[in-house]
Amino acid sequence: MSDAPLDNVLAQGPQGGRAVWLKTSDGTRLRAGFWHAAAPKGTVVLMQGRAEYIEKYGRTAADFAEAGYATLTLDWRGQGRSTRALADPKVGHVGDFGEYQNDLDALLDFAAVQGLPQPFFLLSHSMGGAIALRALIRGLPFQAAVFSAPMWGILLSAWTRPLANALSSAARYLSFDHLYAPGTGPMTYVLDVPFAVNAMTRDADQYDYMRAQALAHPEMSLGGPSFGWLRAALAECHALQALPSPKLPCLCSVGSAERVVDTGPIHARLRSWPMGRLVVVAGAEHEILMERPRPRAAFIADCVALFSASA
């Protein structure tokens, strides 16, 4: 384990933030980051969405540090500063979502070796929500879980879903698994889409925060997903829908203006999660942790309340 770069000034994270290099059981190099808190009550293990990286969550880590919680996160394989599988580093690619579980195992091994404060609480966003749900079903040691717009289904129209399934399946056998999925390319979202029409947030300051990071560190940004990622994501969402919810306290938040993930599976799962609570945030887009101050603060407060009650 050795130190890795972390732009904590641009991240606006708590003082003393640190990043390190980790290696998974299959030999993939990952970047992990953590921020401590004074007199910590536990550690929030933050599972990011597709195309994200550690610095994006500096403000979130600062909020949790103020509430007394350390934050631990990582760049998933294929994004941020972690190893990328393809010659084109802007393609978001993975062969199977089980690979992300290897990443998470390496992160939790690091947490154990470092003696990071327990208990551990799970916070996930978008693609991280699929990885997180699988981790909970595996029985990984979390006291409570929070999901922000979890990717338990991908938003596709009725006529494009069969086409997406067919094309992504064919890609493996016809050797174009590595190519961008239709309608996507190398440009990262926040630099490609103006704030006025974006589907991530209604807060201009948060959008500028994300843009500033992408401009300062283009090497960390990511473009669209590959056919391989799309196939793996569709398969994992389908598999998860057939599995029961784990028995632990859960908070799930989704914006009423959500346009990225399919909200149907979210509502269906929370109806059958005995210790689960669903909050629909009026007017919010995909990223509640990047939303306007009032709904964002309410979400952080709900997270802290759940963690405190579950410790």
N, C-alpha and C positions, 0 to 999 in steps of 0.2 A: 504493500500500500504506500502510495506517495501522493504528495500534494498535486492538485489539479488547479487550473485557473478558475477564478470566480470574480466577476465584476460586481462586487457588492455595492459599489457606489451607484452604478446604474440600476441595480436591483432594488436599491433602497431598503435593504434588509437590515436586521439588527447588527450592531457591531460584533465583530468576532466571528462572522460567518466564514466557513471553510469548505473547500471542495477537495475531494480525493479521488484517485483512480481505484477502481475495483475490477476484479476479474471473475467472470461467471464460471460455472462448472463446465460449460462448453467452450471456454476460452475467449469469450467476448469481453472487450474492455469497456467499462462503463464509468461515467462520471457521477459521483454522489455528492450531495451538498447538505450541510446541516448548520442550523443556528441554535445556540443555546438560549436558555431563559434563566433569570435569577430565581432561585428556590423553585425549580421546576416541579410541576404536578404530574408530568408525564411527557410523552413525545407524540406529536402528530406526524404520522407517516403519510406523506402527500404523494398520491399517484396521479401524475400529470396526464393530460390528453395528448392526442396525436399532434406532432409538430411543435411541441412545447419544450421548454428547457428550464433549468434551475432558476435562472435570474428572473424569470417572469413572476415568480412567487415570493420575491423579496418583501413586498408590501404585506402579503398575507402572513409571512413568517414574523414580521414586526408586530402585527396584530396579535398573533398567538403568544409571542414572547411577552407582550404587555399583560396578557391574561395568565401568564405563568406556564406556558407550554413550549417546549423545544419543538423544532421542525426538522424532519429528515425527508429528503426527496432525492430523485435521480433523473438523469436523462435516460429514457428508455433506449435500448439498442436501436440504431438507425436514425437517431435524432439528437439535437443538441451537440455536445462534444463527444458523445459515445460513438463506438465503432459503427460505421455505415457499411451495409452489405454489398452495395452496388457501385459500379464505376461512376455513375452519375450520382453524386452525393445529395442531390436535391430530391430524389425519388424516395418517398416514404415506403419502405419495404420491410416485410417480415414474411417468413414462410409459413409459420403456424403461431397461433397466439400462446401456445405452451412455452414458446421462447421467452415471452415476457415473464412467465412464472420463474424461469431461471434467473432473470434479472432481479426480481423481487426477493428470491431466496438469498442472492448475494448481498442485497441491501440489508436484509434482516440479520444475516450472519455478521455483517459489519457492525450493526447496532449492538449485537450481543457482545462482540469482542471489545467494543469501545465502552460498554456499560452505559449506554444512553438511558436516560431516566424512564422508568416504567411507571404505570402501564402504557401500552402502545394503543393509539387511537388511529383509525383509518379515515383519511379524507381523500376523495377521488373526484376527478372531473372527466367527463366525456369518455374517450377511449379508456382512460384509467378506471372508469366505473365498471367496464367489462372485466378488466384484469383484477380489480378489487373484489368483485363478486365471486369470481373463480377462486381467488385466494381465501375468501371466507368459507366457501364450500369445502375447500381443502382443509380447513380447520386451523389456519394460521392464527397466531395469538394476539388478536385485537379485542379490546374491551367493548368498543362501539364503532359504528361505521357511519360516515356521512358521504352522500353522493350528490354531486352537482351535475345535473343534466347527463346522467349516465348513458353510455352508448350500449343499451340493451337491445337496440334495433337501429338500423340505418334508414334514414328518411329517403325512401324511393317511391316513385309513383307506382300504381298498380301495373302499368304496362312496362315500366323499365325494370322492375324487380326480376322477372324471368330472364330478361336479356342480360342483366348484371350477373346473375347466377351462371348463365350459360357461358358468357364471355370469360368470366374470371376462372371458371373450371377449365375451359378450353385453353386458356393461356398457359397453364402448366404443361400441357401435352404438345402445344404448338410453339413452345419456346418464346412466348412474349410475356411471361410472368413478370418480367422486370420493367415493362413499359408503363408509362403513366396511364391511369384509368381515364376513360373518356371524359372530356371536358376539363381536365386538369393539366397543369404544366409545372415548370420549375419555379415560378414566382411564389413567394410566401404570401399568405392571404392578406395580412395587414398592410403590405406594401402594394398590393394589387387592387384592393377594393377601397374606395373612398369611405370615410366615416359615415357620410350621409346615407349610404345604402348597405352598410355592413350588417351582418347577421350575428355579431358577437356581443356587442354592448351598446347601450344608449348613452354612455358616458364618454365625452370627447377627451377628457384628461386621461382616462385609462387607455383609450385607444392610442393616444399620443405616446403614452408610456410603453406600450407594446411596439409601436412603430420605431421609437427611439432605440430600443434594444435591437430590433431587426436591422436598422441602419448601421448601428455601431458594430454589430457582430454578425455580418452576413454568413459567416461560416457556421453559425449555430442554427440558422433558419432552414426551413424545409418547404418543399413545394407539395404537389399533390401526391396521393397514394399510388402505389403500383397495382396492377391487376392482381399480383400475389397477395398484397395486403388486403385488397377488397375481398378476395376469395376467403382468406383466413378470417377476416372480420365477420363476414356473413355466416360462416360456419360456426364461429364461436357464439354469436348472438343466438343462432338457432339452437345450439346445444344448451346454452344457459336457460333458455325459455322453458326447457323441459325439466329443470332441476328445482327442488324446493328451496325456499329462502332459509338462510341460516338462522339459528336461534340466538340472536343478540340484538341489542338496541340499535336502531337505525333511523337516521334522518335523511330524507331525499328532497332536494329542491330543484324545481324546474321553472323556467320562465313561461309566462303565458304566451309570449311571442316566439317561442322556440321554433327554429327553422333548420336545425342541423341534425339532431337525432330524432328518431321516431318516439313520440311520447306514449303511444299505445302500450308497449311493453312495460313502461315505467308505471303507469296507472294500474295495469293488471297485476304486476308483482307487489306493489305496495298494498293492494287490497288483500293480499294473502300473506303479508309479513306481519306476524302477531305483535312484534315490538317495533313495528315500522311506522313512521309518520311522514306523510307527503305534504310539502308546502309548495303551492303554485304562486309564484311571485308575479303580481300584476305588472304587465308592461315590460318585464325583463326579457332580454335575449338569451343567448346560449351560455354566456359566461357570467354567472352570478358573482364570482370573486373579482370580476373586472367591471361590475355594474356601478350605477350611481351610488353616491354615499349612503343614502338611507337604506335601500334594500340590501346593500352589501354589508353594512354594519349590523342589520338585523340578522343576516345569515351567520355572520361571525358569532354574534351573541347566542344564536341557537346552537351552533357547534359547541361553544364553550359550556353552555348549560347541559348539553347531552354528555359531554366528556366528564363534567363534574359529577353528574348524577350516576354515571356508570363506573366511576373509579372504584 
